[in-house]
Amino acid sequence: MRITATVGHQPWNKGKLVGQKAPFRLRDIWAIRVRLQLAEKTRDLALFDLAIDSKLRACDLTKLRVRDITHGEHVS
């Protein structure tokens, strides 16, 4: 007995742009910074500034620990 199953599976990225995204423009960076400041999200602003200044990718940024950017009580 031979059973043939066909599934109409469609890829999740069909018709979408994939690959490296365009970098932020300067006005976009400042818009994000201003919105984070107005919302008083100090932690998010610090992470955003760190990512922009060090050119880290999101996967690298989420792996950071406090001990990676501090030396004793001094924050780098």
ChimeraX attribute file (.defattr): number of C-alpha atoms within 10 A of each C-alpha:
attribute: neighborCount
match mode: 1-to-1
recipient: residues
	/A:1	3
	/A:2	4
	/A:3	5
	/A:4	6
	/A:5	6
	/A:6	6
	/A:7	6
	/A:8	6
	/A:9	6
	/A:10	7
	/A:11	7
	/A:12	7
	/A:13	8
	/A:14	8
	/A:15	7
	/A:16	7
	/A:17	8
	/A:18	8
	/A:19	6
	/A:20	6
	/A:21	7
	/A:22	6
	/A:23	7
	/A:24	10
	/A:25	9
	/A:26	8
	/A:27	9
	/A:28	11
	/A:29	13
	/A:30	12
	/A:31	12
	/A:32	13
	/A:33	18
	/A:34	13
	/A:35	12
	/A:36	17
	/A:37	13
	/A:38	10
	/A:39	10
	/A:40	11
	/A:41	12
	/A:42	12
	/A:43	10
	/A:44	13
	/A:45	18
	/A:46	13
	/A:47	13
	/A:48	19
	/A:49	14
	/A:50	13
	/A:51	15
	/A:52	13
	/A:53	9
	/A:54	10
	/A:55	11
	/A:56	13
	/A:57	10
	/A:58	10
	/A:59	8
	/A:60	10
	/A:61	15
	/A:62	10
	/A:63	8
	/A:64	10
	/A:65	9
	/A:66	8
	/A:67	9
	/A:68	10
	/A:69	11
	/A:70	11
	/A:71	10
	/A:72	7
	/A:73	6
	/A:74	7
	/A:75	10
	/A:76	7
